[in-house]
Amino acid sequence: MECNETKLNSIQKLNQEVINKICAGEVIHRPLNVVKELIENSLDAGATNIVVTLKNGGMSFISIQDNGIGIKKEDLEIVCQRFTTSKFNSFDDFKTLTTFGFRGEALASISTISHLSIVTKTADNVCGYKAEYVNGTLKPNSSITSIAANNGTTITVENLFYNMPTRKSALKSELTEFALVQEMITKYSILHSQTCSFILKKFGDNSHAVNTNIKNNILVNVDNLYSKKISPHMIPIMMDNEKLGFRIKGYFSNGDLNLSKVHFLLFINNRLVDCSILKKCLCEMYMHYLMKGGHPFILLVLKIDPRNIDVNIHPTKSEVCFLYQNQILDLILKYIEDHLKNKEFVEVPDQTSNSKSNNKTITSENRRSSLDKEQMVFQKNADGKLVYSSSSSKLIQDGKRRESTESNHSGKKSIVRPSHQVRTDSQMQRIDHYINRKKTNTNRRYLKLRSLTELRSEIVNSSDEELLNMITKSTYVGCADENFFLLQKELDLFLVNIHNMNEELFYQIIMADFANFDYIKFGNPLSLFKLLNTYLQVNGLNYGNNMDEQTTNMVKILLSNREMMDDYFSIKISPGGSLEAIPCLVDKHRPQISFLPDFIYKLVHNVDWEDEKNCFHNLAIELSRFYSRKAVKLLSEQHYSTFEQQLEQKFYPLYRTLLCPSKKLYNNSTFQKVANISDLYKVFERC
């Protein structure tokens, strides 16, 4: 048996070039790190305007121009050497450190792996000076030269990682690298609103990816850089704790804002840092207050006594360590949750007695259920006012529940009689009789989303009492054709538009049975890409060579919201971009599949995916339009007979027992009075 002996090499000191490359690799990973280090130097120099220019995502050219105090001529010779700094002199200075840079490694590292040049001018000099560097020292055969310049400093970095091909090949695409820089500068421009303006642009491009005005406050910049819908939903946070030596200010979004991705901005002593623990805890907390797939916007600016913080634990200074970390994070979490609790939120009723926990987070396992005793219907309260309530013995009045039997002044209980309810027909049956679904879960989901409550209230407020009374007391006469049916109210005969009635009916079913629909599954999943392409071609919407790219972007929008659509609307989309199922709104009713491409296209373009209430409303509108559309071709005799039977036995009872007709049904000619029965009798008598 052979034994392989390891050869012992003598320990040698690495040469300076290798040392510099190793150190540079720790500090500079990509263009993002270069820009971050340099703009922090600019901020330390008191700049009130910073312009960043990138070429090829920063891989071939980076320019950082500021109007700070500049660099003295005598300092230019050593400014790019390692451990040269103006921020402190002794290690004890760490206890009171408030600047961004302090180790003197940024410029040294950058000059080791790129071609770096500096143009700078101080206020007391009549001209500026330019110097070029290689490996931390002045470029051979070059010197510091005089040059015309404005007050401040401009640093140019070219050919990043030219001498580190492996690191250069590991970089992402130009667009990705630029996007990373843009995100970082966006965050700094938010924090330094009203103290420093930022501009980010591509080399040779007149347009700006970021352009902030020093006159703008934080919320204005948030709206301009992220979304104009964010600031109205922001809640301020402000705490000051002398015992733990910290204070915090900032903003966090309420439960009404649902973004496609989380925006978490954390600054500690004005330094942009990461705190994965806090971010994870906040995201988990918001899951209980946002619709599925929604994310918050959080901006926290934490000031900590410099004596309690260690900023020197990470080469890129992206992480810090501070005393009382757990206590401080707990206080932040409690403050935010206490304010979120003031909003209505998603809640799942208690499960069976052997349930492991009462988790408020809605999961796909508990989303399907049949309509049970607590089906929501529209009713009148004791004052004769329409309200949206449970069909059990409880009613809703002015946003609060109260018992349907309550004490009167004499101490006796007054009963809410059937005549005080909307459904006065003695043969009244609730919607659960008409919408039979497979019982996959005995517990019905009740969502207390504020947006959902408001949408349901809008249905009630827009209802017309006279029209409601006419429908509930009407008699079905017959089907005129695929578009109209006849109903009689006392002596009047009306021609009713089926499409308009169904569109309103389906919308109200979606609101009444929100998040409790079963699936209509497709035997073969349908490609969203093909459906959208079909719509574009049929409607002549030609994007030219960009059609596939535009279609792909549309599919991405739907995929980014697939979990929410599945959980709340039973629109099931696979991760690969195939439509697998749509909701069953009325038992045995199937929408016209020929309109599916149109429906998918309108989901992309007509739904506001960022605002919760608008999103629910838009989705329900598009679903109701899709489900109520009539066939393009005339129905065959057999299909017409089925259609007529379904109208009489299924839809007309729903009109009478569920529909809360709105005033717009008067305005769009849904009901047309065609005759009066007594007048018809007179005509027949004369005959």
C-alpha angles and dihedrals in degrees: 000000000000123000117212108217119207112234112236114226122199117251113254133186113247116240118251095253092058091045091052093050092049092050092045090052090056095052103032117049100154142343089286091068092049093052093044094052093047099046089049088054088050091051090049087053090058097253117174094186128040125181119193121192123186134187121197090359090306095301094113103021138018125173125184114187123182140167096225129131093286131217125290117246092238091055096054093082094063102024093103097046119106119268095012111135143148094208101086144351107206136033090249088067087075087077092068100027114142102158127098099232125044113138098068093229104113101077092035092053094044093049090052094060103031145027104270130188132178129205113185142163132185123209093250094055123084092213140023131245133227128205134174124209141202123183093350097307136086113285111265114263091015134103141188106282133193116248139169109261145150122249110283137040135292117193119191122196118190134183097009113209091007088148096039104062094170092056091044093051090052092062119106127239123302091255093051095049091047091049091053091052091046092052092051095047090047090057094048092047089054092052095044096047109147092014104061135012121217133206124187120183142155119254110270093008120116094200121086127226089198125020120162131177121225088225092063120098124220098269093048090053091046090055093045096046102035115015136322089228094066107072097060088059098048122116117200120233123202127166134161120191116178093181094060093034100237144105129192137196134170142095139281130188124251127232094273096068118082116180126188090239137016118265109201118175116179123176122181112193087345092304117126105234141163125243108178093181094056093042092051093048092049093048091050090048093051091052087078094053105037131066115261111286092018123127135196136236113232128180117179125177110191123192115196130179104264088227089064098050135075111203094173101079100095130047092227092040089234091132132045136186124219141174121265090018096154094047093048093048091048091054091050092049093047093049093052095044093048089057094044091052089066087069125074113257144187113282133179118208119245114284125223120309093264092056112131096222144353096246116181093201112105114232132189090246094066097036099090120074141141121245108271137181093300096062111155115240138163114261142164121249125220090278091057092252120141113245135172109239149144116282089232123090092289128090133192119234124176091346095306131097121241133174116266088227109056134162120267126208092277092056093250123121116252115212122222099231124215090249088065092059127082092242103069097157110113088217090055115147124181125243092262088074091060101038105060115180134174107270104237095155129024092210119080118214118239114194118199095195110154092220091053092050090051093049091051090048090052090057090054095044093050094049122114116226095202093050091045091052091049094052097044092050097041131109125226111241105176149287115286097190140310090303108040143036133187128238132176127220111188103303097344126095118207133194107216128200107234096199094054092046093049094047091056092041094052092047091053092046089055091051094043096048098031114170094003104091126126123225134264098205126205117228089221116028113241121233112240089207092057093043092053093044089052091053093049093050096045092049095043094242097151116182091181115217090351096062095102091045092050091047091050090052090052090051090051090056091054093044092052089058099036096110093053093046091050095046098046106023105023091238098146118200123176121230087249093061103261125135106234103170146359128205126278103228099168123019114263092359114125124187121232103275091201087075093053096101089052091049094050092048092051092049087062097045106029101044122087100218096184102056115063099211095043090046093055092044095047093046092049091049093051092046092049091049092048094049094046099050115116126227117279093225126053112267119253118244092261094046092045090054090052091046092051092048093049091049093053100039102034116017101037092054088050091053090054100041106030113018117100098195117217128221091250089073086072093052100047095053094249089145119045119179106223104171149353115235095220090054090050090052089054090051092051092045090057089050 
